[in-house]
Amino acid sequence: MALTVSQLDAAIAAVIDGGQSYTIGDQQFTRANLEYLKQLRKDAIATERAEGKTMFQRVRFGSVSS
């Protein structure tokens, strides 16, 4: 199950705001998982951005040397 940025934001907020754990579907996250949640959020943002781009927007061009 791919987690969305909004789901991860809710989990991070719940853990930070006093909850010691938060459950999304069948996955439970605890305060010890906070860095992991933040990394998952970065990955989800990158995925959502990539899915919203066209093929030409995803292509990166290198520099040309003479």
C-alpha positions as CSV (number, residue, x, y, z in Angstrom):
1,M,0.0,0.0,0.0
2,A,1.5,3.3,-1.1
3,L,1.0,6.0,1.6
4,T,0.1,9.5,0.5
5,V,1.8,12.7,1.7
6,S,-1.4,13.7,3.6
7,Q,-1.5,10.3,5.4
8,L,2.2,10.7,6.4
9,D,1.6,14.3,7.5
10,A,-1.2,13.0,9.8
11,A,1.0,10.3,11.2
12,I,3.9,12.6,11.8
13,A,1.6,15.2,13.5
14,A,-0.1,12.5,15.6
15,V,3.2,11.1,16.9
16,I,4.8,14.6,17.5
17,D,1.6,16.0,19.2
18,G,1.7,13.6,22.1
19,G,0.7,10.2,20.6
20,Q,3.2,7.5,21.0
21,S,1.9,5.6,18.1
22,Y,-0.2,6.0,15.0
23,T,-1.7,3.4,12.7
24,I,-2.3,3.6,8.9
25,G,-4.0,0.6,7.6
26,D,-2.0,-2.4,8.9
27,Q,1.2,-0.4,9.6
28,Q,1.8,1.1,13.1
29,F,4.4,3.9,13.6
30,T,5.8,5.0,16.9
31,R,7.9,7.9,18.0
32,A,11.0,5.8,17.3
33,N,9.8,5.7,13.6
34,L,9.7,9.4,13.3
35,E,12.8,9.7,11.0
36,Y,11.5,6.8,9.0
37,L,8.1,8.6,8.6
38,K,9.9,11.7,7.4
39,Q,11.9,9.8,4.8
40,L,8.7,8.1,3.6
41,R,7.2,11.6,3.3
42,K,10.1,12.7,1.1
43,D,9.7,9.7,-1.0
44,A,5.9,10.2,-1.4
45,I,6.4,13.8,-2.4
46,A,8.9,12.8,-5.1
47,T,6.6,10.1,-6.3
48,E,3.6,12.4,-6.5
49,R,5.7,15.0,-8.3
50,A,7.0,12.5,-10.8
51,E,3.5,11.1,-11.5
52,G,2.2,14.6,-12.3
53,K,4.9,15.4,-14.9
54,T,4.9,14.6,-18.5
55,M,7.7,12.5,-20.1
56,F,9.5,15.7,-21.3
57,Q,9.4,17.2,-17.8
58,R,11.0,14.1,-16.3
59,V,13.9,14.1,-18.7
60,R,17.1,15.8,-17.4
61,F,19.7,17.0,-19.9
62,G,23.4,17.1,-19.1
63,S,25.8,19.8,-20.1
64,V,27.5,19.7,-23.5
65,S,31.3,19.9,-23.5
66,S,33.2,21.3,-26.5
